[in-house]
């Protein structure tokens, strides 16, 4: 998660963290940009070694151009759906992307409660993918834990992002070693 303090209130690292990680791992680097504007920074994330770059279409004026830049670079292109954004508003992108992130929290801070009313978006995307014969994956990010992961998978999610759930479990497991 890349946050700029502008599109979302929180601030995190930039392309430099991708650049630092790329030489030491062959793991997939799935970069979720929560920044605005997006276009001036896309090439930096490509050059840093991202494998997948997702962004919020409402964060920039020309989402189609951003998708094109990402895809020409041989990275996978994704879009993220803020809880306030409806599927109909992003449907025009679905035939040309590799990933859709359904945000089940308001982006910007970890540890938030899963917004159950967003589940319908997972189901809708699964149906649209079939109708369009498209290949995008459905990723769900926010409030993922043991229970919500099952719900998301049952409704069509392909990929789950479980940040706080995993970090908190590790923290609890190793709390005597942290101090």
N, C-alpha and C positions, 0 to 999 in steps of 0.2 A: 504494500500500500504506500503510495506516494501522495503526500498531502502538502498543500502549499499555504495553508492559513487564509486562503482567499475563497476557493470553491467550497472548502469545508473549514471549520474553525480551527482544527488541529493542524500541526505542522510536523512533518517527518522528513526523513532523508530524501535525497534526490538521485539523479542518475549515477552519482559517484558510488553509491552502495551497489548498484548493479555492476558497474565497472570493476569494483573490488571483488565481488563474488564470482564473476564470470571465469577468471583464470583458475579458480580453486575448486570449481564444481562442474560436473557435466549434467547436473540436475536441471530440469526445466525451470526457467525464470519467468514466472507469470506476474507481470507488472500491471497493477491497477492504478491508473492515474486519476487522482481526485484533485485536479488542478484546473485553473482557468487563467488565461487561455491555454489550449493544448498545443496547437500547431507550432509555436516557436520552440518547443522542447522535444517534439517527437524524434527528430533526428539524433539528438543526444542520447535518448533511451535506446534507439536502434543501435547506434555505434557502441554503446556501453555493453551490449550483448544480451538484450532482452530476447526471449523466445516468443512470448505472447505480450501484446500491449493492448490493454483495454482502457477505455475512457468513457466519460459521460457525454453523450452528444450535445446536451444543452450547455456544456461548458465552452463551446467554441462555435464559430459561425459556419464553418464548412466541414461538417463531419465526413462527407463523402471524400473530400480531398485528403483528410487525415487517414481514413481507411485505405485509400489508394497508396499513400506514402508508406504506410505500414506494410501492406501486402507486397508492394514492389521490392521491399527490403528483404523479403523471405521470412519475415516475422508473421505470426498469426495475429489477426486483428479481432478485437473484441469491443463490445459496448457494454456499459453498466447501466442498470436501470435503478434510479433513485426511487424510493417508495412513492413519491408524488407523481412519477411519470407513468403514463398508461402505455400498454403494449401497442396500441394503435399509433402512438407517437414515434415508435421506433421500428415499426413493421417494415418500412421502406428500406431499412438497412439489412434485414435478415438474410437475404439471398447472397450477400457479399461479405459476410463475416464468418469467423471461425468459432466465436464464443459470445455468449450473452451472460452477463453477471446479473442475477436477480438479487438486489440488496434487500435483505429482510431486517435491516435496521437503517436508521438515518446515518449515512456515511460520515465518518470523521473520528469516532471514538470507539475503542474496543469495549467489550463487556456489557453491551446493551441487550435488552430483552428482545427475543425473536418476535417479529411482527407477523402473527399468523395470517392476517388478512392479505399478505403478499403471496401466499401459497398458490392462489388462483393463477398468478403470472407464470408459475412453473408449468402448470397444466396447459395454459394457453400456448405457451411457447412450444411445448411438446406437440400439440395439435398442429400448430402452424408449421413446424419443422416437417411434419409428415405431409401436410398439404402441399408445401412448396418443394418437397423432396430435397430439402436443404441439409447441410451437414454440420451446422453449428452445434457446439456443446452447450449445455445449460449448467451454469455454475451458480451456486447459492452461497452468499456471503452475509454473515451477521447472525449472531445468536445461535450458532450451530453447536449442539451438544448431542449426547447419545439419543435422546428422545426426538429432537427436531431433525436430526440427520435421517432417521427412519421415515419421517413424514415427507421430507424433501425427496428422498429416493423413490418412495411410493408414488409421488406425483410427477416424476420424470427427471429429476436432477441427475446429471452425469458427474459433476465435480462439486465437492463441498469445501468451504474454507472455514476452518475451526481454530481461529487464533486464540482467543481468551480461554476457551475450554481446554485446549492442550497446554497452554502456558500455566494456567492455574493448577492443572493436574500435576505437571512437573514440579511446580513450586511447592505443592503440598508433599509430593513424594520426596523432595530433596531439601525441605525446609531446615532440617538440622544441619545441613552442609552449607547453606547460604549464609548463616550468621557468622 
